[in-house]
C-alpha cells in the first residue's frame, strides 16, 4: 500500500471541506431595499446595501432635522454632520459606510427626541 505525500493529504482535505461548505451569495448591489416582514416600531429593518436605501435614510434624517423638536443643538450638529458624511459616502459608492452613518444620525435624533 502506497501512502500519499503530506501536501496531497492537506489539499484533499481542503478540497473536501470546500465542497461540503454551504454556498452563500451576497445580494447584488442594485437589489431594491426591502424591509423585513413584521417590522416593529423602533426596530431598524435589515435591507440590502443599495443607493435607494441610502436615499431613503437621507430623506428620513432630513425629515427629522426639519421637524420642530426639542433636540439639543449638539445632537443636531452631530446628526447633521453624520448625514452629510453618509450621503457623500453613498454617492461615492461606499454604501455600507454611508448607511452606517445615516443610521447613526437617525438613532441619535430619535433618541434625543425621546429624552427631551
Order of alpha helices (4+ residues) and beta strands (2+ residues): alpha-alpha-alpha-alpha
